[in-house]
Amino acid sequence: MNVAGPIRSRPLPLSADGKDTGMSVGSSSSNDVDMYLDVPSFELSLDEFEEYALARLKVLRKIEEMKTRNLPPETFRTQLDASIKANLTSTQQKHKTKLDVASHFILRAAYCRTEDL
């Protein structure tokens, strides 16, 4: 299954005072769930498609659960890092990137409310 689609641009993240944070939207950190500008053009099997979607969904559900518990920022970040490590981490960097990119766009398509995405 090809997960390619139209490429969209997004503004760079801004701090609370409206200044550029210096982070690009597509920048990568080993523990961050990243937002991507470039739609992937690789193929996935149906099993990979399902596995990747469920892995990212587990992380998003954990975020929602932690938000309802009003955790302090340090605890929130620690538990988020643990959830990402448990669900969206691979021993191979190439597979980790593929998992993260594909799962983002799979759930983006699954939960979009308009045809525009």
Secondary structure, DSSP 4 states (H G I P E B T S, - for coil): -B--------PPPB-TTS-B-S--TT---TT-----SSPP--B--HHHHHHHHHHHHHHHHHHHHHHHTT--HHHHHHHHHHHHHHHS--SSHHHHHHHHHHHHHHHHHHT-SSTT-
